[in-house]
Amino acid sequence: MAAGLCWSCDTKDPAPPGGNLRIEFDNVVGDKNLVLNGVSYENATGEDFVVTKFNYFVSNFRLYKTDGSVFTVPQDSCYFLVKEDNRASQFVTLKNIPTGDYDHVEFMVGVDSLRNTMPEAKRTGALDPGGDMAGDGMYWAWNSGYIFVKLEGSSSFGNPTNDKFYYHIGLYGGYDKPTVNNTRIVKIKFGDDLARVTEGHTPEVHLFADVLKFFDGPATNLSIAEYPGIMAAEVHRPYTQKIADNYKQMFSYDHIH
């Protein structure tokens, strides 16, 4: 569970100067751009697949300066839903960042337990729990909470009746009974580059999110034929932890604008 940043309220001291930092989440499949509905790819087990939907939550951002200091973005301002079918959603803007040079970023894939269990009035915008689960809905019931990553598509190895596959991976530890916890923390260094935040300049950090690593990661090689559909069913929960360990590794740094 991540905690928000607390600022002291001293009206005698002016607020420190700040700026913005933007992060682009560029979804790819290996060395190819991700294209929905039509382009066929292949995973490590040799299975073809077409992606029809790819959504995921990123949250709880922390930015690291070259001097070793860390800025934690206030929680009310750091929940974002990235959707491959919505280009604007792939650009996350972190506002009111202290000026300075930053060399890496940390964020959570998913939604922490604190926000999962807050009253719905505090879960608005990207965290709106509404929506049709057959479409872009990213929320289950109270104890299961948000879907952190939703990957859907078709494959000749998919469900025999319609060739489809679907992976809805969530679970934050549970509210009234325990579940697995599939939130994951990602930390990415900017290589030899720096994101220089000033009051007049907003650097843009370009990150890749590689769908292949959702399938083919350090924890498992996910087979569509073996698992054409995974959600929150108890029988699948241990395996969802391996998928979560995979998607933790799907992010990488490219460059800074």
C-alpha positions in Angstrom: 0.0 0.0 0.0 1.5 3.3 -1.0 1.2 6.4 1.1 0.6 9.9 -0.2 2.9 12.8 0.3 2.3 15.1 3.3 3.2 18.8 2.9 3.6 21.0 6.0 1.2 24.0 6.0 3.3 27.0 6.7 1.8 30.1 5.0 4.9 32.1 5.7 7.0 30.0 3.2 6.2 30.3 -0.5 5.6 27.1 -2.4 8.8 25.9 -4.1 9.0 26.5 -7.9 7.7 23.7 -9.9 7.0 22.4 -13.4 5.6 19.4 -15.2 7.0 16.1 -16.4 5.3 14.0 -19.1 5.7 10.2 -19.7 4.7 8.5 -22.9 3.7 4.8 -22.6 4.4 3.5 -26.1 2.9 0.0 -26.5 4.9 -2.3 -28.7 5.3 -6.0 -29.5 9.0 -6.8 -29.5 10.5 -4.4 -32.1 7.2 -3.7 -33.7 4.5 -1.1 -32.9 1.4 -2.6 -31.4 -1.5 -2.4 -33.9 -5.0 -3.5 -32.7 -7.3 -5.7 -34.7 -5.5 -7.3 -37.6 -1.7 -7.5 -37.3 -0.7 -11.0 -36.2 2.3 -11.5 -33.8 3.9 -14.6 -32.3 4.8 -15.4 -28.7 7.7 -17.5 -27.5 5.7 -20.7 -27.6 5.1 -20.2 -31.3 1.4 -19.2 -30.9 0.0 -16.5 -33.3 -2.1 -13.8 -31.7 -3.9 -10.6 -32.6 -4.5 -8.0 -29.9 -7.9 -6.4 -29.8 -7.6 -4.6 -26.4 -4.7 -3.6 -24.2 -5.4 -1.4 -21.1 -3.4 -1.0 -17.9 -3.3 1.2 -14.8 -0.1 3.0 -13.7 -0.1 4.9 -10.4 1.9 5.9 -7.3 4.7 7.8 -9.2 8.0 8.7 -7.5 10.7 10.7 -9.2 14.3 10.5 -8.3 16.7 13.5 -8.6 20.4 13.2 -9.3 21.1 14.6 -5.8 19.4 11.5 -4.3 16.2 13.3 -3.2 12.8 11.7 -4.1 9.5 13.4 -5.0 6.4 11.4 -4.4 3.5 12.6 -6.5 0.4 13.1 -4.3 -1.9 10.1 -4.6 -4.9 12.1 -5.6 -3.0 13.1 -8.8 -1.3 9.9 -9.8 -3.7 7.3 -11.1 -3.8 6.8 -14.9 -5.5 4.3 -17.2 -3.4 3.7 -20.4 -5.4 2.4 -23.3 -4.0 1.3 -26.7 -7.2 2.5 -28.4 -6.9 6.0 -26.9 -3.8 7.8 -27.9 -4.2 10.7 -25.5 -4.3 8.2 -22.5 -0.7 7.1 -23.4 0.7 10.5 -22.3 0.8 10.8 -18.5 1.5 14.3 -17.2 2.8 14.7 -13.6 2.1 18.2 -12.5 3.7 20.6 -9.9 7.0 18.7 -9.9 9.9 20.5 -8.1 12.4 21.9 -10.6 15.6 19.9 -11.0 17.3 17.1 -12.8 15.7 13.6 -12.6 17.4 10.4 -13.6 14.8 7.7 -12.9 11.1 7.1 -12.2 9.2 4.6 -10.1 5.6 3.6 -10.5 3.1 0.9 -9.7 1.4 -1.2 -12.3 -2.1 -1.5 -10.8 -4.1 0.2 -8.0 -3.0 0.0 -4.4 -5.2 -1.4 -1.6 -5.8 1.9 0.0 -7.5 3.3 -3.2 -9.2 0.0 -3.9 -11.1 0.2 -0.6 -11.9 3.9 -0.6 -15.5 5.1 -1.0 -16.5 5.4 -4.6 -16.7 9.2 -4.2 -12.9 9.2 -4.0 -12.6 7.0 -7.0 -13.3 9.2 -10.0 -11.8 9.9 -13.4 -9.6 7.0 -14.4 -10.7 5.1 -11.3 -14.4 5.3 -12.1 -15.6 1.8 -11.2 -18.3 1.8 -13.9 -18.1 0.4 -17.3 -19.1 -2.8 -19.2 -16.8 -5.7 -18.5 -17.3 -6.8 -22.1 -15.9 -3.4 -23.1 -13.5 -1.1 -21.2 -14.7 -1.9 -17.7 -11.7 -2.2 -15.4 -13.4 -3.1 -12.0 -14.7 -6.3 -10.5 -16.5 -6.6 -7.1 -15.5 -5.0 -3.8 -13.1 -7.8 -2.6 -11.4 -8.2 -6.0 -11.2 -4.5 -7.0 -9.6 -3.1 -10.1 -8.3 -5.0 -13.1 -4.7 -3.8 -13.4 -4.0 -5.2 -16.9 -6.6 -6.2 -19.5 -5.2 -8.0 -22.6 -7.7 -9.5 -25.1 -7.4 -10.8 -28.6 -7.8 -13.8 -30.9 -5.5 -16.7 -31.9 -5.7 -20.0 -33.7 -4.8 -21.4 -30.3 -7.6 -19.5 -28.5 -11.0 -20.7 -27.3 -12.1 -23.5 -29.7 -15.5 -21.9 -30.1 -14.4 -18.4 -31.1 -10.6 -18.3 -31.3 -10.6 -15.6 -28.5 -8.3 -15.2 -25.5 -8.6 -12.8 -22.6 -6.4 -12.0 -19.6 -7.8 -9.7 -16.9 -5.2 -9.5 -14.2 -5.9 -7.8 -10.9 -6.2 -8.5 -7.1 -4.6 -6.3 -4.5 -4.7 -8.6 -1.5 -8.4 -8.5 -0.7 -10.7 -6.5 1.6 -12.8 -8.9 3.7 -10.9 -12.1 2.7 -7.3 -12.5 1.5 -6.3 -12.8 -2.2 -3.0 -12.7 -3.9 -1.5 -9.3 -4.5 -0.6 -8.5 -8.1 0.4 -4.9 -7.8 4.0 -4.5 -9.0 6.5 -1.7 -8.6 8.6 -0.7 -11.6 11.7 1.4 -11.4 13.3 2.7 -14.7 16.5 4.6 -15.0 16.9 7.1 -17.9 20.2 5.7 -19.0 22.7 8.6 -19.3 19.9 11.1 -19.9 18.3 13.6 -17.5 14.7 14.9 -17.3 15.3 18.5 -16.6 12.1 20.0 -15.1 11.9 23.8 -15.1 9.0 26.2 -14.8 9.1 26.8 -18.5 10.1 23.4 -19.9 8.2 20.0 -19.6 10.5 17.1 -20.5 8.8 14.0 -22.1 10.1 10.6 -21.1 9.4 8.0 -23.7 8.9 4.5 -22.3 8.1 1.2 -24.2 5.6 -1.3 -22.9 6.2 -4.6 -24.6 3.2 -7.0 -24.9 5.6 -9.9 -25.7 7.0 -9.7 -22.2 3.4 -10.1 -20.8 3.5 -13.5 -22.5 7.2 -14.3 -22.3 8.8 -13.1 -19.1 11.1 -14.2 -16.3 8.3 -16.0 -14.4 6.5 -17.9 -17.2 5.9 -18.4 -20.9 2.2 -18.0 -21.1 0.6 -20.4 -23.5 -2.7 -19.3 -25.1 -3.6 -22.9 -25.8 -3.2 -23.8 -22.1 -4.7 -20.7 -20.7 -7.1 -19.0 -23.2 -8.9 -17.1 -20.4 -7.7 -15.9 -17.0 -9.6 -13.6 -14.6 -10.0 -13.7 -10.8 -11.1 -17.3 -10.4 -9.4 -18.9 -7.4 -8.0 -21.7 -9.4 -6.0 -19.2 -11.6 -4.8 -16.9 -8.8 -1.3 -18.5 -8.2 -0.6 -18.3 -12.0 -1.7 -14.6 -12.1 1.2 -13.9 -9.9 3.6 -15.2 -12.5 1.9 -13.1 -15.2 2.2 -10.0 -12.9 5.9 -10.8 -12.5 6.1 -10.8 -16.3 4.3 -7.5 -16.9 6.5 -5.8 -14.3 9.3 -6.4 -16.8 7.5 -5.1 -19.9 8.5 -1.5 -19.4 11.8 0.0 -20.7 13.3 3.4 -21.3 13.8 4.7 -24.9 14.6 8.5 -24.8 13.7 11.9 -23.5 12.3 14.7 -25.7 
